[in-house]
Amino acid sequence: MSSAASGRGKADDGPKVLVAGASGFAGALAARLIDRHPQFQLSAITSRSDAGTPLNALYPHHRVPLVLEELNLELEHHGEVDAAIVAYPHGASAPLVAELLEGGIKVVDLSADFRLRDLDVYEEYYVEHPHPELLGEAVYGLPELYRSAIAETDLVAGPGCYPTAAILTLAPLARAGLLDDVVIDAKSGVSGAGRAATQKTHFVTVDENVTPYGVGTHRHAPEIDQELDALGADGIKVTFTPHLLPLDQGELVSCYVTIADDAEVDDVVELYENAYAGEPFIDVVTRPPGVRDVRETNICAINVQVDPRTGKVLAFGAIDNLWKGTSSQALQSLNLMFGFDETEGLL
């Protein structure tokens, strides 16, 4: 079936969406979610490495029968769309994003190219930025924090998976001015490394093993700092260490928080319940969550408590790194950008 032949019986007047880079884990899931969405139309899926291959041959469980094509914005079903989800690597994404915006197409970018507002920080952790002039136009794609701005923008920067879990888990404390020092012990399944890296990872190096990586240098640390600072934790520098688990997907952050000297913690559970009251994709739960609790959902499950011995706040957050950490959160933002209920296609 060609890319233009999708639709699954939906009306053909909904916004048309291109998924660029659909052969990777994030892009493939984004294509699945758009293909099943009650409003959006999946116009085309593209890949530089797997053009000519049906997506359901690469990922049978997604059940998307479209054929991956080489990106060509001269083609009507590539270039004459209403929105695009771009799942390219950092550095490679920005030029395409710039071209899409120039054509009046709304974009949710899943790379790191527009997440960091400070150009120097981006170039320290990534590469020379191809389009720094667009940094000021991007809205950080955490709907729970930037819902109104996302609804008004043409460019959403999809957060990293670790920052999604960490920021949502710490946001109520940051807003309340309670953060003094934060240690984040994070764990994720192998899919967080992406399809190419996962294919190179030998089973025996992962199975029955837990490994820290990116110690002191991980690119997501300044992203977490940036957003906690914006919430009121001025100048905070988190200690962030991720660990690789023998799971295909799923992510857990355990956050150990030293409270500011002049702060008082009354009822930390009530603080979280009030902060996330009415949020459709945040569950404040009564016990520390596990990754299976949120698998294949757009939910972030959070548990918070105070350690009576140390006085520290212990906050735990679990997400599916491919869903809330990447692709379903992108759809949540895309819903807002087009004025749809943000839960459309996600419940």
Backbone hydrogen bonds, N-H to C=O, Kabsch-Sander energy under -0.5 kcal/mol:
donor,donor_aa,acceptor,acceptor_aa,energy
5,A,2,S,-1.3
6,S,3,S,-1.1
10,K,7,G,-2.0
14,G,11,A,-0.7
17,V,41,Q,-3.2
18,L,83,A,-2.4
19,V,44,A,-2.4
20,A,18,L,-0.6
20,A,85,I,-2.3
21,G,46,T,-1.0
22,A,19,V,-0.5
22,A,46,T,-2.7
24,G,21,G,-1.0
28,A,24,G,-2.6
29,L,25,F,-2.0
30,A,26,A,-2.4
31,A,27,G,-2.3
32,R,28,A,-2.1
33,L,29,L,-2.5
34,I,30,A,-2.5
35,D,31,A,-2.6
36,R,32,R,-1.4
37,H,34,I,-1.1
41,Q,15,P,-2.9
43,S,17,V,-2.4
43,S,41,Q,-1.0
44,A,17,V,-1.0
46,T,19,V,-2.2
47,S,69,E,-2.2
52,G,68,L,-3.7
53,T,50,D,-1.9
55,L,66,L,-3.0
56,N,64,V,-0.9
57,A,54,P,-1.7
58,L,54,P,-1.0
58,L,55,L,-0.5
59,Y,55,L,-2.9
62,H,59,Y,-1.7
63,R,59,Y,-0.6
63,R,60,P,-0.9
67,V,1,M,-0.5
68,L,53,T,-2.6
69,E,45,I,-1.8
75,L,72,N,-2.1
78,H,75,L,-1.3
79,G,75,L,-3.2
80,E,75,L,-0.5
80,E,76,E,-2.1
81,V,79,G,-0.8
82,D,16,K,-2.0
83,A,16,K,-1.9
84,A,106,K,-2.2
85,I,18,L,-2.6
86,V,84,A,-0.6
86,V,108,V,-2.3
87,A,20,A,-3.3
87,A,85,I,-0.6
92,A,89,P,-0.8
93,S,89,P,-1.4
96,L,92,A,-0.7
97,V,93,S,-2.5
98,A,94,A,-2.6
99,E,95,P,-1.8
100,L,96,L,-2.6
101,L,97,V,-2.6
102,E,98,A,-2.0
103,G,99,E,-1.2
104,G,101,L,-2.0
105,I,100,L,-2.3
106,K,82,D,-2.0
107,V,154,D,-3.0
108,V,84,A,-2.4
109,D,107,V,-0.5
109,D,156,V,-2.8
110,L,86,V,-3.0
110,L,108,V,-0.5
115,R,112,A,-1.1
116,L,112,A,-0.7
117,R,115,R,-0.5
119,L,117,R,-0.7
122,Y,118,D,-2.3
123,E,119,L,-2.6
124,E,120,D,-1.6
125,Y,121,V,-1.8
126,Y,122,Y,-2.5
134,L,131,H,-1.8
135,L,132,P,-1.4
137,E,134,L,-1.4
138,A,134,L,-1.0
138,A,135,L,-0.7
139,V,155,L,-2.1
141,G,157,A,-2.9
142,L,140,Y,-1.5
145,L,142,L,-2.0
146,Y,142,L,-2.5
147,R,143,P,-1.0
150,I,146,Y,-2.6
151,A,147,R,-1.8
152,E,148,S,-0.7
152,E,149,A,-0.8
153,T,149,A,-0.9
153,T,150,I,-0.7
156,V,107,V,-2.6
157,A,139,V,-2.6
158,G,109,D,-3.1
158,G,156,V,-0.8
164,T,160,G,-2.1
165,A,161,C,-2.0
166,A,162,Y,-2.9
167,I,163,P,-3.0
168,L,164,T,-1.9
169,T,165,A,-1.8
170,L,166,A,-1.6
171,A,167,I,-2.2
173,L,170,L,-0.6
174,A,170,L,-2.2
175,R,171,A,-2.8
176,A,172,P,-1.5
177,G,174,A,-1.4
178,L,173,L,-2.6
179,L,173,L,-0.5
180,D,258,T,-2.1
181,D,258,T,-1.5
183,V,256,Y,-2.1
184,I,239,T,-3.7
185,D,183,V,-0.6
185,D,254,S,-3.0
186,A,184,I,-0.7
186,A,241,T,-2.4
187,K,252,L,-2.6
188,S,243,H,-2.4
189,G,250,G,-1.9
190,V,247,L,-2.8
191,S,248,D,-1.6
192,G,189,G,-1.6
193,A,190,V,-1.9
194,G,191,S,-1.8
198,T,194,G,-2.2
199,Q,195,R,-2.2
200,K,196,A,-0.8
200,K,197,A,-0.5
201,T,197,A,-0.7
201,T,198,T,-0.8
202,H,200,K,-0.6
205,T,202,H,-1.5
206,V,202,H,-0.6
206,V,203,F,-1.3
207,D,203,F,-2.8
209,N,206,V,-1.2
211,T,244,L,-1.7
213,Y,242,P,-2.0
216,G,240,F,-0.7
217,T,214,G,-1.4
218,H,214,G,-1.6
221,A,218,H,-1.5
223,E,219,R,-0.6
224,I,220,H,-2.1
225,D,221,A,-2.6
226,Q,222,P,-2.4
227,E,223,E,-1.8
228,L,224,I,-2.4
229,D,225,D,-2.5
230,A,226,Q,-1.9
231,L,227,E,-1.2
232,G,229,D,-1.4
233,A,228,L,-2.5
234,D,232,G,-1.7
236,I,233,A,-1.9
239,T,182,V,-2.7
240,F,238,V,-0.7
241,T,184,I,-2.4
243,H,186,A,-1.3
244,L,211,T,-3.1
245,L,188,S,-2.8
245,L,243,H,-0.5
247,L,245,L,-2.1
251,E,319,I,-2.3
252,L,187,K,-2.5
253,V,317,G,-2.8
254,S,185,D,-2.8
255,C,253,V,-0.6
255,C,315,A,-3.3
256,Y,183,V,-3.0
257,V,255,C,-0.6
257,V,313,V,-2.8
258,T,181,D,-3.1
258,T,256,Y,-0.5
259,I,257,V,-0.5
260,A,178,L,-1.7
263,A,260,A,-1.9
266,D,264,E,-0.7
268,V,266,D,-0.6
271,L,267,D,-1.9
272,Y,268,V,-1.7
273,E,269,V,-2.7
274,N,270,E,-2.6
275,A,271,L,-2.0
276,Y,272,Y,-2.2
277,A,274,N,-0.7
279,E,276,Y,-2.0
282,I,279,E,-1.0
283,D,300,C,-2.2
284,V,282,I,-0.6
285,V,283,D,-0.8
285,V,302,I,-2.9
293,D,290,G,-1.0
294,V,291,V,-1.1
295,R,292,R,-0.6
297,T,294,V,-1.3
300,C,281,F,-2.4
301,A,299,I,-0.5
301,A,318,A,-2.2
302,I,283,D,-3.3
303,N,316,F,-2.4
305,Q,314,L,-2.1
307,D,312,K,-3.0
311,G,307,D,-2.8
313,V,257,V,-2.1
314,L,305,Q,-3.3
314,L,312,K,-0.5
315,A,255,C,-2.5
315,A,313,V,-0.6
316,F,303,N,-3.2
317,G,253,V,-2.3
318,A,301,A,-2.3
319,I,251,E,-2.1
321,N,319,I,-0.7
323,W,320,D,-0.7
324,K,297,T,-1.0
325,G,320,D,-2.3
326,T,323,W,-1.7
327,S,322,L,-2.1
328,S,323,W,-0.7
329,Q,323,W,-1.7
330,A,326,T,-1.5
331,L,327,S,-1.8
332,Q,328,S,-2.2
333,S,329,Q,-2.1
334,L,330,A,-2.4
335,N,331,L,-2.7
336,L,332,Q,-1.5
337,M,333,S,-2.3
338,F,334,L,-1.3
338,F,335,N,-0.5
339,G,336,L,-1.3
340,F,335,N,-2.6
344,E,341,D,-2.2
346,L,343,T,-2.4
347,L,343,T,-0.7
